[in-house]
Amino acid sequence: MQTVAKTSEIPNFGKKVVSVSGREILLINIKGTFFAVENECPHQGSPMGAALVKDGYIACPRHGYRFTLADGKCAEHPEFVLTTFPVRLNGEEILVELA
């Protein structure tokens, strides 16, 4: 796992884009639970940094496709899955596993 940010850098219900091993990863904080997803919608590649986060899902800002934060699945369009990454906290450090 790689350290990618500190918890203090992402406020509650906030997002932050980080670059990890040449990939853009979007970090999301929901009441102290952190998620990491690919910063590119699998539908048409739109950046997810401006996406709406609500009720355990993230919605693409371009077409509104909703992906669950836990596993990246899209109920309305199951052929599209947003890549998610395991996250672990080590004190204030946010660690993400890309493999």
C-alpha positions as CSV (number, residue, x, y, z in Angstrom):
1,M,0.0,0.0,0.0
2,Q,1.2,3.5,-0.8
3,T,0.7,6.6,1.4
4,V,-1.2,9.1,-0.9
5,A,-2.5,11.9,1.5
6,K,-3.3,12.8,5.0
7,T,-6.8,12.6,6.5
8,S,-6.7,16.3,7.4
9,E,-6.4,17.2,3.6
10,I,-9.9,15.9,2.8
11,P,-12.7,17.4,4.8
12,N,-15.9,15.6,5.6
13,F,-17.8,14.9,2.3
14,G,-14.7,16.3,0.5
15,K,-12.7,14.9,-2.4
16,K,-9.1,15.2,-3.5
17,V,-7.4,14.0,-6.7
18,V,-3.9,12.5,-6.2
19,S,-1.5,10.9,-8.7
20,V,-0.3,7.4,-7.7
21,S,2.1,5.5,-9.9
22,G,1.0,7.5,-13.0
23,R,-2.7,7.1,-12.2
24,E,-5.2,9.7,-11.1
25,I,-7.0,8.5,-8.0
26,L,-10.0,10.3,-6.4
27,L,-10.0,10.2,-2.6
28,I,-13.4,10.7,-0.9
29,N,-14.2,11.2,2.8
30,I,-17.6,10.3,4.0
31,K,-17.9,10.9,7.8
32,G,-14.3,9.6,8.4
33,T,-14.6,6.6,6.0
34,F,-12.3,7.0,3.1
35,F,-12.8,5.7,-0.4
36,A,-10.4,5.6,-3.4
37,V,-11.7,5.4,-7.0
38,E,-10.3,5.9,-10.5
39,N,-10.6,9.6,-11.5
40,E,-12.2,8.7,-14.8
41,C,-15.7,7.6,-15.5
42,P,-15.7,4.2,-17.3
43,H,-18.6,5.4,-19.6
44,Q,-16.8,8.2,-21.5
45,G,-13.7,9.0,-19.5
46,S,-15.0,12.2,-17.7
47,P,-13.0,13.3,-14.7
48,M,-14.8,12.3,-11.5
49,G,-13.4,15.2,-9.4
50,A,-16.5,17.3,-9.9
51,A,-18.8,14.3,-9.3
52,L,-21.7,14.4,-6.8
53,V,-21.2,12.2,-3.7
54,K,-24.3,11.1,-1.9
55,D,-25.8,8.2,0.0
56,G,-22.9,5.8,-0.7
57,Y,-22.5,6.5,-4.4
58,I,-20.7,8.9,-6.7
59,A,-22.4,10.3,-9.8
60,C,-20.5,11.2,-12.9
61,P,-20.7,14.9,-13.6
62,R,-21.2,14.4,-17.3
63,H,-24.1,11.9,-17.6
64,G,-25.1,11.2,-14.0
65,Y,-24.1,7.5,-14.0
66,R,-24.1,6.5,-10.3
67,F,-21.4,4.1,-9.0
68,T,-21.4,2.7,-5.5
69,L,-18.3,3.8,-3.6
70,A,-17.9,0.3,-2.0
71,D,-17.5,-1.7,-5.2
72,G,-17.8,0.7,-8.2
73,K,-20.9,-1.0,-9.6
74,C,-23.5,0.9,-11.6
75,A,-27.1,-0.5,-11.1
76,E,-28.6,1.4,-14.0
77,H,-25.7,0.4,-16.4
78,P,-24.1,-2.8,-15.1
79,E,-21.7,-2.9,-18.1
80,F,-19.8,0.0,-16.5
81,V,-17.8,-0.5,-13.3
82,L,-15.8,2.3,-11.7
83,T,-12.4,1.0,-10.5
84,T,-12.2,1.1,-6.7
85,F,-9.1,0.6,-4.6
86,P,-8.7,-0.7,-1.0
87,V,-8.0,2.1,1.5
88,R,-6.4,1.8,4.9
89,L,-5.6,4.4,7.5
90,N,-2.4,4.5,9.5
91,G,-2.8,7.3,12.0
92,E,-3.4,10.4,9.8
93,E,-2.0,8.7,6.6
94,I,-4.3,7.4,3.9
95,L,-2.8,4.3,2.2
96,V,-4.2,3.0,-1.1
97,E,-3.5,-0.4,-2.7
98,L,-3.3,-0.2,-6.5
99,A,-2.6,-3.9,-7.3
